[in-house]
């Protein structure tokens, strides 16, 4: 019998199902089997890429908690597997009387998207006998999770967790499966184990790209799991998304708003922009927008949140997919920068955390970061560090007795990049020309910026004489920059490799 495309290795993963499983459906990108014990197994291929990484495990567990809580259930397990990716199990109360529904899920990354695996088993009142004598109220999340309280603010009430959830009990542990093999949980575990045994990866698992993103002159860090969406380039920014179980998607947009420069300073201007977004999406507001001038990620701006129904009849009272959206707008150069995270209505707490992380990481991709003046911050260049660098650059430019016009142009470019005003730069140049205050830092970020800047200045006149080479080597050695790194850059310049690239922020 021909194997369905979703398991035959077409997508880089081969799944060998047990002989006793009966195939009941085969479509182009999906197939369904029924195990002898009645469990249903669905495997489908979806084009969206997913990332499987230990850093994402808590996020995937929260995804399953939210899915289960929406049906009055809870999370039983969620772990990583070398071939099946991330594997989790939830349980929920039956909808047609006393009983249980247990669902096992797996997200299997492939080079062309991912395989979504679902295993479903149900049981009536007899399935509850396994928990006989156990007080359901004593159950708890196996990972110690406690839902965040959904406190209302300014009349905006976020979605709350149900008061009672079907949580994990001691009898849900795997060691109880042998005594009750017909239990829905035992059957789901058995099916997942069969898939684990029969899984073989035919190509390497996709490697997650760098989380550092540069959009024009803006740099920021993506929260784990987010990837740039296909066709997601916006007029002044980019759309990102994170796909998880049951096709739940969280979107993230980062974009400049040059047409709304006051939105980062004015609650009223931010409100008008949010209303414009809602109208553009043809959405129906359910709550909000609630707006607040506040600080997020260490930056001042305007926070906005709202709930809306998307996809229902325009202007209709019902219908549509209910969503939650959180945005932060902050002043950025001569315009406003807008960061928005939106997705399922019950995922408001994580949306706010994602927003805080992105806003906190936002920085210029062309200018040194403005941070407190301490060299203990190893990844940033402090204001004092910028002054140290410029003083040394001036010393280098003056060390051959005169400053060539092209060196003067290079110094001016460095002054602007280092965010120094004319008066301060003149004072630092005078100190550098006299060889005063040439103190150095062991900060790696300052060392890298210093080396790049030194080479740009000394090579600006098209001539790199022996005296300039010697001074670069001496200063680099004092700063703790490896001699080999300096030698390689000098050789590259001498061989005609051109000036070094602009330094990273």
Secondary structure, 3 states (H helix, E strand, C coil): CCCCCCCECCCCEEECCCCCCEEEEECCCEEEEECCCCCEEEEEEECCCCCCCHHHHHHHHHHHHHHHHCCCCEEEEEEEECCCEEEEEEEEECCCCCCEEEEEEEEEEECCEEEEEEEEEEECHHHHHHHCCCCHHHCCCCCCCCCCCCCCECCECCCCCCCCCCCCCHHHCHHHCCCCCCCHHHHHHHHHHHHHHHEEECCCCCCCCCCEEEECCEEEECCCCCEEEEEEEECCEEEEEEECHHHCEEEEEEEEEHHHCCCCCCHHHHHHHHHHHHHHCCCEEEEEEEEEEEEECCEEEEEEEEEEEECCCCCCCCCCEEEEEEEEEEEECCEEEEEEEEEECCCHHHHHHHHHHHHHHCEECCCCCCCCCCCCCCCCCCHHHHHHHHHHHHHHHHCCCCCCHHHHHHHHHHHHHCCCCHHHHHHHHHHHHCCCCCCCCCCHHHHHHHHHHHHHHHCCCCCCCHHHHHHHHHHHHHCCCCHHHHHHHHHHHHCCCCCCCCCCC
